[in-house]
């Protein structure tokens, strides 16, 4: 099948890592409906399931089906899956999409504009994420967390990179095994190598996926990746990556109080133990209220927030310490001219 191509727009391919979630079908369906003006040369779907159980729904790619390739990356995480995909491409641009997003109908036309307007030193252009929230009630804590992606810098939910920039910095760092911080790490290394990054005009919808009541507890594993980021990019990486600092310092203080109270009691310092216990309770209550008050305040939400607010601080600290130990001595991937290098005097710029 032939496709019309927007005049003057560079060629690109799309890489979508997946673990076989049902949302992949919607992602491919939306992509097919949005690429009539400037279709990708290829759509590479990378199956990152350790043991694939059944085929992927690639037939939903519709008019793009003849351009779809599937690869396997062996369950090594989204960073490794994206590397598996882009390293097989020959197009000048690589667009990364997550399998739980849905590009809007004019996406390919806006992408064509973004790529055509990219200067020679532009290493990447980011899509704008739209997170739909309920209109009939306040969003839950989980929904508000997902909505934060709308302001995230360099999120690979929709991020186009010049393929030569990916070659230059060796792509994603596969030490990031979760879908967390691997995109920020790549962006900082691209900037450090002399490329610039910008926010484009295209818009992609990012629905809030279903999550159980313990999802926020499991998400604390990301603190280990934050520790890796500190080793790789120094203590100022939060500001450079435009990432919210989070509550780790408060979690550390609350956790210290939780451990101090019984120790003080066992050593006969009852007054100090009582003070530590009261301060722990106050800290935990403040954390729970910060999550409960903006939300729908249903019985289920309040119960979940109360329970998880007790569990999150010590788990966050535990994962942070684990990351510090596991990744000690870690060094960033070097940027060597394996392919086309950026201009020697390219200015460093962050997304606008």
N, C-alpha and C positions, 0 to 999 in steps of 0.2 A: 504494500500500500504506500502511495506517495503522500507526502506532507508538504504543505507550503512552509517556507522558512522566512522569518522576518529578515528583510534586507539589512546587511551590515552587522548583524548580531553574531558574536562568536559561537562556535559549536560547543556543546556541553553534553555530559552524561550524568545520570543520576545514580547514586549509590544509596541503597536502603538496607541497613542491617535489621534483622528480625529474629525473634525467638519463637515465631510461629503463632503470634497472637491473632485473634480474629480481626483486629483492627487493620491488619495489613491489607485485607480485601478492600476496605473503604479507602485506604491510602492510595492504592493502585487505581481504583475506580476514579477517584478525584483527579489523579495525575493524568489519566487518559483523557478526561473531559477538559483539561486545562492546557493541553499542549498542541492544539491544532495550528497555532500561529508560529510557534518556535519549538518544535518537538526535540527531545533529546536524541542524540545519536544512539545511545544505549540506556537501558535501565537495568542496573545490576542489583539483584536481590541477593543478599548474603545471609544464608541460613546459619545462624549461630547456635542452633540447638545441639547439645552434646550428642544426643541420639535422636535424630529426626523421627517423629511418629506420624507418618503420612506426608503427602505432598503439600506444598504451599499453594495458596489460591492465586497463582499468577494469571490465570485466565481472566481475572477481573480487570487486567490491564487493557482489555478491549483492543482499540486501534493500535496500541503500542505493543501488543503481544509479540509481534515479529521482532521487536527490539529488546525483548527481555532476556537476560541471562541469569541463571542462578548459580551461586557458588556456595561452598560450605567452609566454615571457619572453625568448627570443632568446639564451640562453647567456650571460647576464650575471652568473651566480653565484646562490647560494642567498638572499642578502640581497635582491637585486632580484626573485627569483622569489617570495619570501614577500610582498614589497610588492605585487607584481602581484596576488597572491591576496587578501590581507586588504582591500585598498582597494576591492574590489567587494562587500564584505559589509555587511549591515545588522544582524546580530545583536550583542547587547551584549558577547559574549565571542568571542574567536578562539583556537582551539587549534592550535598548530603541532606537526606530527609530521614526523619524517624518514622517508624512504621505506624505510629499512632497519631500522625498529623494528616490533614486534608488540605491540599492547596486550593485556593479559590479559582473560579473560572477564568479570570484574566491573568493568572499567575505566569504563564509562559510569556505573555506580552510584556508584563512588568519585568520579568527576569531578563528578557532581551534588552530592555532599556538599561537595567542595572549593569549588565555585562558590557554593552556597547559604550557606556559612559565611563567605564573603569579606565583609569590612567595606567601607564606602563608600570608604575610602582605599586599598583593596587594588588594585594595578595588575596583579598577575600571581600565578599559582600554578603551581608546578613539579611535574611528576610525578616519581616515584621510578624510577630506571632500574636494571634488573637485567641484569647481563652474565653469561651462562652461560660458564663456563670448563671445560676438560677435567677429568674426574674421575680419569682413569687415568694422568695425567702432570702434570708442572709446566707452567704456561703459558709460551708463548714471549714474547719481548720485545714483539711486536706485540699479542698477546693481553692482556698486562699493561697496555699503553698504553690499549687499548679499555676494560678494566675500570676505569680511572680515571674514566670517565664516570659511574660510580655515585655518585661524590662531587662531581661538577662542579656548580657553582651556575648556575642559570638556563639550562641546556642546552636548546636548542630541539628536541632529539629528542622531548621532550614538555613543552611549555610553553604555558600558557593565559594570554593577556593580555586585560585589559579593552580593548575596541576603542577606547573613548574615550581610553585612555592611549596607545595607538598613534598615534591622531590627534594628540594633544597633543605628542608628541615627534617626529613625522614618520616614525615607523616605523624600519625598518632603514637603516643607513648603507650605501649601495651602493658605497662605496669599498672595502669588504671583499668581495673577489671570490671568496674561498674559503670553505669551511665551517669557519671558524676565527675566533674572537674577535668575529664579528658579533653573537652572542648576548650576550656579556659587555658589549659596547659599548651595546647596546640597554638592557640591564638597568641599567647605571650611569646612563644618561640618564633612565630612568623613575624611579629612586630620587632623582636630583638634582631632578627636577620635582616631588617631594613625594609620590609614591606609595610604597606599601610592597609588598614581595614576600615570598611565603611558600612553603614546601614542602608540597604536598598529600599525600593518602593513596594516591592511585591509583598503580599500578605498571605499568610498560611494559618489555617485554623488548627488549634491544638485543644481538642476536647479533654475534659477531665476524665481520666480512666477510673474504673471502679477500684476500690481499695477496701480492705478489711480494717477493723479497728486497731490492728497492731502495725499498720503500714508505717506510721510515723516512728515507731520504735525501731523497726528494721532499717529505716532510713538513716539511723545514727551511725551505721557502718561507714557512711561518707566521711566521718571525722578522720578516719584513717587516711583517706585520700587528701584531706586538708593538710595532714601532717606531711604527706609526700610533696604536696605543693610547696610547703615551707622549705623543705630541703632543696627543691628544684629551683625555686624562684625567690627565696628569701622571705623575711617576715613581712615585707611590704606588698606581697603578692595580692592581698585582698583589694587594695586600692587600684592597683594596675589592672586587675581583672574585673573591676567594678562589681565585686561580689559582696553581698552583705556579710558583715562579720559574724553574725549569729550570736548565740548566747553561751558559747563555750566557757568564757571566763566566769559567768554566773553559775553555770552548771558545775564548774570545778569548785566554786565556793560552797554551793549547796551540798555537794558530795562530800567535801571535807568535813562539813558540819555533821553529816549523817554518820560518818565514821568516828568523829571525835566524841560524840555524845556517849556511846557505850564504853569507849576507852576511858573517858573521864570518870564515868560512874564506877567502873571496875577498880579504879585507883583511888576511890573514896572522895573524889572531888565532885560531890553531888550538885552543888550550886552551879559550878561551871558546866556540868553535864546537862542540867536543866536549861541553862541559857543556850547551849548549843542546840538542844532539841527544839526549843522555841524558835530559834533563828532558822533552823532547817524547815520547820513547819511554815513559817512566814515566807521563806523563799519558795517553797513548793507551792504554796497557795497563790503567791503572786504569779508564778509561771502558769498555773492552771487558769487563773482568771484572765490572764493575757490572751489565752487561747479560747476561753469560753465566751467572754463578753462580746467579741465581734461576730460570733456565730449565731446559728439558729436557736441555740439554747434549748434544744429538745432534750428529753430525758436520756436518750441514747448518746447524744453528743456530749452532754455534761458528764455522764458516767465514763465515757471513753477518755475525755480530756483529763478527768481527775485521776484515773488509773495510770494513763500513760505519762502524766506529768510527774508521777513518782518514779517511774521506771527510766525515763529519758535521761535525766542528768547523770546518773552513774554509768549508764551505757555509753553516753557520749564521751565521757572522760575515759572510760575503758578503751573504746575504739581509737581515740586520739593517742593514748599511750601505746597501744598496740602498733599503730602506724609509725610512731616515733621509733620504736624498736625495730620493726620489720624493715623500714626503709632507711635506716641510718646509713649514712655514707652515699646515699643516692645522688647522682649527678644528672643534669639535664642532657638530653640527646644533643649531640653536636650538629651544627648546621654546616654541612660541607657541600660544595658545588657538584653534586651528583648530576644535576641537570642545569637548566637555565638559571642563572643567579640574578637577583634583583639589581637595579641600578645602584652604582656605588654610593651615590649621594642621596638616596631615597630618604625623604623625611619620615619620621615616626609619627603616626597619627592614629588616634583611637576612633571608634565609630562615632558618628555624629547623629 
